[in-house]
């Protein structure tokens, strides 16, 4: 396995029928896949997979524009991050993440109990939040979720409402600059009234009126302060 780390010429390592454990085989196959990616991406995640990296924050913001990120990259991240308990946050801002990649993000969260923050701002997520919502509903580690500057509308508002009602770990949720509309934010506001963990929810945007935004802020203030010691 160590022969694959830092050696970009090895694209296939055949070790079948050698009584190799399934976890080790999975690591070998992932390292092979990483060797097909760009050198910066490969270097970063080989360290994550091998455990040689102690990096807490995986920051890939803007890597798409540098030609270092594509749709397959999300799939590899979802496999690699669970292997390294040192990773605390993943930043995929400006990576053109779409609805099609949300199930992979759900797997990332589900298999990474050490992950505290997921930043998905400035992407192309529209309505397929359900896989992520389902996993986050019972998640006990993610405290910060950034979905700002996406394309989330009314359906996403309903899904997020379900998440807020069932999750008691999230403390910060950024939904700003999404086309949620006043109706969508009102759905979120009603859900917030049943949540005493959230401290901040941002919904600023052109489609949100000031009164609706203030009503949400009040709901958060009342619900969160209701559990603070007097």
C-alpha positions in Angstrom: 0.0 0.0 0.0 2.8 2.4 0.9 4.2 1.9 -2.6 1.2 3.7 -4.0 1.7 6.9 -1.9 3.7 9.4 -3.9 4.0 7.1 -6.9 1.7 8.4 -9.6 2.8 5.8 -12.2 1.1 2.9 -10.4 -2.5 2.8 -11.7 -3.3 -0.8 -10.7 -2.0 -3.0 -7.8 -3.1 -6.6 -8.1 -3.2 -8.3 -4.7 -6.2 -10.6 -5.1 -6.1 -14.1 -3.6 -3.6 -13.1 -0.9 -5.9 -13.1 2.1 -6.0 -9.3 2.0 -8.7 -7.9 4.4 -11.7 -6.0 2.9 -10.7 -2.6 4.5 -7.2 -2.9 3.1 -8.5 -3.8 -0.3 -10.8 -0.7 -0.2 -7.9 1.5 0.7 -5.8 0.1 -2.2 -8.6 0.6 -4.7 -9.1 4.2 -3.5 -5.4 5.0 -3.8 -5.5 3.6 -7.3 -8.4 6.0 -8.2 -6.5 8.9 -6.6 -3.5 8.2 -8.9 -5.7 9.0 -11.8 -6.5 12.6 -10.5 -4.4 15.7 -10.6 -1.2 15.8 -8.5 -2.4 18.3 -5.9 -5.6 16.4 -5.4 -3.8 13.1 -5.2 -1.2 14.4 -2.8 -3.8 15.8 -0.4 -6.0 12.8 -0.3 -3.3 10.2 -0.3 -2.2 11.7 3.0 -5.8 11.6 4.3 -6.2 7.9 3.3 -2.9 6.8 4.6 -3.3 8.7 7.9 -0.1 10.6 7.4 -2.1 13.9 7.2 -3.2 15.6 10.5 -4.9 18.3 8.5 -8.2 19.2 10.3 -9.6 21.4 7.5 -10.0 20.1 3.9 -10.3 23.3 1.9 -11.0 22.8 -1.8 -12.6 26.2 -2.4 -12.1 27.3 -6.0 -10.2 24.1 -7.0 -12.7 23.6 -9.9 -11.5 26.9 -11.5 -7.9 25.6 -11.2 -8.8 22.4 -13.0 -8.2 20.3 -9.9 -11.8 19.3 -9.2 -14.6 17.5 -11.1 -17.8 15.4 -10.4 -15.8 12.3 -9.6 -13.8 14.2 -6.9 -16.9 14.3 -4.6 -17.1 10.5 -4.8 -13.5 10.1 -3.8 -13.8 12.6 -0.9 -16.7 10.7 0.4 -14.5 7.6 0.5 -11.3 9.2 1.8 -12.4 11.5 4.6 -14.1 8.7 6.8 -10.7 7.0 6.9 -9.0 9.9 8.8 -10.4 11.0 12.2 -8.3 14.2 12.1 -10.5 15.8 9.5 -13.0 18.2 11.1 -14.3 20.3 8.2 -14.7 20.0 4.4 -15.0 23.1 2.3 -16.4 22.5 -1.3 -17.2 26.1 -2.1 -17.2 27.0 -5.8 -16.9 23.4 -6.9 -20.1 23.1 -9.0 -21.6 20.5 -6.7 -25.0 19.5 -8.1 -28.1 17.5 -6.9 -26.5 14.4 -8.4 -23.6 14.6 -5.9 -25.8 15.1 -2.8 -26.1 11.3 -2.1 -22.3 11.1 -2.0 -22.2 14.0 0.5 -24.7 12.1 2.6 -22.4 9.1 2.7 -19.5 11.4 3.7 -21.5 12.7 6.7 -22.9 9.3 7.6 -19.4 7.7 7.7 -17.5 10.5 9.3 -18.5 10.9 12.9 -15.5 13.2 13.4 -16.7 15.8 10.9 -18.0 19.0 12.4 -18.5 21.4 9.5 -19.6 21.0 5.9 -19.3 24.1 3.6 -21.2 23.9 0.3 -21.6 27.5 -0.6 -21.7 28.8 -4.1 -22.7 25.6 -5.8 -25.6 24.3 -8.0 -27.7 22.4 -5.5 -31.4 22.9 -6.2 -33.8 20.4 -4.6 -32.3 17.0 -3.9 -31.4 17.7 -0.3 -33.3 14.7 1.0 -30.4 12.2 1.2 -28.4 14.8 3.2 -31.3 15.7 5.3 -32.0 12.1 6.2 -28.5 11.5 7.4 -28.2 14.9 9.2 -31.5 14.3 11.1 -29.8 11.9 13.4 -26.2 13.2 13.1 -24.4 14.1 16.3 -21.3 15.8 15.0 -22.1 18.4 12.3 -22.5 21.8 14.0 -22.0 24.1 11.0 -23.7 23.6 7.6 -23.2 26.2 4.8 -25.6 26.0 1.9 -25.6 29.7 0.9 -25.5 30.9 -2.7 -27.1 27.7 -4.1 -30.5 27.3 -5.9 -32.6 26.1 -3.0 -36.3 26.8 -3.3 -39.6 25.8 -1.7 -39.1 22.0 -1.8 -35.7 22.5 -0.1 -37.3 24.7 2.5 -39.7 21.8 3.4 -36.8 19.4 3.6 -34.8 21.8 5.7 -37.8 22.3 8.0 -37.8 18.5 8.6 -34.1 18.6 9.4 -34.4 21.5 11.9 -37.3 19.8 13.7 -35.3 16.5 14.1 -31.7 17.6 14.5 -30.3 18.9 17.9 -26.7 19.3 17.0 -26.5 22.0 14.3 -25.8 25.4 15.8 -25.2 27.4 12.6 -27.1 27.0 9.3 -26.3 29.4 6.4 -29.1 29.5 3.7 -28.5 33.1 2.5 -28.8 34.0 -1.1 -31.1 31.2 -2.1 -34.5 31.6 -3.8 -36.3 30.3 -0.7 -39.0 33.0 -0.9 -41.0 34.3 2.1 -43.1 31.1 2.1 -40.0 28.9 2.4 -38.5 31.0 5.2 -41.8 30.9 7.1 -41.7 27.0 6.9 -38.2 27.2 8.4 -39.3 29.6 11.1 -42.0 27.3 12.3 -39.4 24.5 12.4 -37.0 26.6 14.4 -39.6 27.1 17.1 -39.2 23.3 17.8 -35.4 23.5 17.9 -33.4 24.8 20.9 -29.9 24.1 19.5 -29.7 26.5 16.5 -28.0 29.8 17.4 -27.8 31.3 13.9 -29.7 30.8 10.7 -29.0 33.1 7.8 -31.5 33.6 5.0 -30.6 37.0 3.6 -31.5 37.4 0.0 -33.5 39.4 -2.6 -36.5 37.1 -2.3 -36.8 37.5 1.4 -38.7 40.4 3.0 -37.3 42.1 6.1 -40.4 41.3 8.2 -40.1 37.5 7.5 -36.3 37.6 8.2 -36.9 39.4 11.6 -39.6 36.8 12.5 -37.0 34.1 12.0 -34.4 35.9 14.1 -37.0 36.3 16.9 -37.9 32.6 16.8 -34.2 31.6 17.0 -33.7 34.0 19.9 -36.7 32.8 21.9 -36.0 29.1 21.3 -32.3 29.2 22.0 -32.5 31.4 25.1 -35.3 29.1 26.5 -32.6 26.5 27.3 -29.9 28.9 28.7 -29.4 28.8 32.5 -30.9 31.9 34.2 
